[in-house]
Amino acid sequence: METSAIAETSHLSMVLWPAGVAIFLLIVLGSGSRFVVFSDKSDLLWTAGVILFPIATIIVAGVGFGTINAPLGEGMKLGDVTFSMLVTTYLFPTIVCCVMLLLFLRSLFITVVGTILNNGLLPGLFILVLKLIAIIPILIAAIGGSALYFESARDVRRNLPFILLLGFFVWLASRMINGERVIERRLAFQESAA
């Protein structure tokens, strides 16, 4: 029992250390006015969508396909489902999954292209990797905090960690949204060079 707890802790630290380093580097880069971490709030939300849309797709697919009562038939497996069965029986979850896939691809495109356009190829790729590493534990903590909040909405003492965590993430996001500051610095640099 003790060894499994140690193994779980080591697995968790393998995720949290790179994420902590990535968050620290993004805060340092976002505090300055040389590199754009997030150009605005929509850039932050589209980056979060890279993780949120697949999670939402898994939830919708699990709930939607799991609650359909139409049996596959005796001896049939999920691989035997034809396209017409998919359209007629599983239409709603299929449409939702397709929409989520399109939103995921759009958020991935906006995140990748926006980061590279704002910073150049090499710094943009470096910042992109940091953003994707950092956003995973932040979203997991936010989702977990939300679940804790909705579980006991009236218990103020129990919700205090959620409120503090939410405040910390709002502060973190405000430190990393620096698009205007970088653009102003670049314009001032261009004017002084001219």
Number of C-alpha atoms within 10 A of each C-alpha: 5 7 8 9 10 11 11 12 11 12 11 11 13 11 14 16 11 14 21 16 14 20 21 15 16 23 18 13 18 25 18 16 17 16 23 29 32 28 21 16 15 12 19 18 14 21 24 22 23 22 18 21 21 16 13 16 21 13 13 18 18 12 12 18 17 10 9 11 8 9 8 12 7 6 6 10 9 7 6 10 11 9 10 10 12 13 13 9 16 17 15 16 21 18 12 16 21 13 14 21 16 13 18 22 15 15 22 18 15 17 24 17 15 19 26 19 12 18 19 12 13 10 14 21 16 13 24 21 12 20 23 17 19 23 21 18 16 19 16 13 16 16 13 12 19 16 13 15 19 10 12 12 12 10 10 12 9 14 19 12 14 20 15 12 16 17 12 12 16 11 11 17 18 16 18 23 22 23 20 14 17 21 17 12 13 14 11 12 11 10 9 8 7 6
